[in-house]
Amino acid sequence: MYHELAAEQFTKPTDDYLRVATAVPEVCIADVAANVAAITSSYEQAKNAGAELLVLPELGLTGYSTADLFHNHHVLEQAEHGLELLAGKTADGPAMFVGAPIRHQDRLYNCAVLLAEGHVQGIIPKTYLANYKEFYEQRWFSSGKNVRSQTVRIGDETVPFGTDLLFNVNGTVVGAEICEDLFANKQPAVDAALAGAHVVANLSASNELIGKAAWRRTIIASFSGKAACAYAYASAGKGESVADVVYGGHQIISENGRLAAERKPFAKQHEPLVYDVDRPYLEHDRFVNKTWAVEAGDAQTERSYRVINLTAPKPTDEHLLRNVDPLPYVPNNPETLDERCEEIFNELAYATAQRIRDARSESMVLGLSGGLDSTLALLIAAQTSEMLGKQNDFIHTITMPAHAS
């Protein structure tokens, strides 16, 4: 049987990995004080797990379902005060993305707020507002699509505000987008990745429908593969309104096209989902991809980013929180393994048939030792003969016995 080596069998170079966590605290709609307490609990759990970055759901400070109470002055003031309280808790812990409503120039924005080093470090507004079927976001929020190079006041601090923000956390560049941004054809994370983001956080409030979880897995893994990045997704869960929809708290961490870690919707576990992102692995794939180099060069001339440098405590343990597969090219799933083997077999036979056509060969000659390699070669030869419309007497074999035959 094929297996993956346990993560604790490996130690990690601490500077090459970023330990990313997602969590879904239970929310109380429009009760910021209760939500600050729940977020603090999840934050402490992530901190104890050695996380350097924590990603929480969309509008988790108030609840996504706050609806018309987003127009309530008291709720918005409490949200800003809640950000100050939570920021203070990050003085000696991981950076944290919190979802919150932010007022700016007589408009309200649905935002991803990065808290680190005891301060509010930057705020990214949502670009694409879901406003169809069961969603009514344009009723309360404005799009941040054209918001760049701006600042906003939070308490006594002036904070960078806009969709042009990236955060360098311990050497790994992090960007963020919010829920619907992921499903847009021109999702903001494309530009963020081309500008250097190794990790993209998504603060989401995506409702559950039949088949939607599988769809999320597909598009998140696909994007992380195309962008050679890691994608950390945390969606709203327990406590959100079920008047029209239900939220399951789906959490996904994908890395370079692979589903690296997942907390399925309606899971009973409440502790953070934690994974060590391998930055050099992502950098290598970008380095050898010349298409990426062209796209990144074009993107730099079209769109600039402000990069905020931050530090967070590194994990004190030496355990690598990721799976290391000793047979990376051999799938564990039997059905996938059969499909992969058939694909390889057909590719070999097709290439051999084309070579024989080009050479106008009248026969195939094989030397057989009796081992596994010879057996595979003979099977491929038989498949090739069938592709060419030949009988098996088209193949001539020469026995080459050896000690292990």
Disulfide bonds with the S-S distance in Angstrom:
none
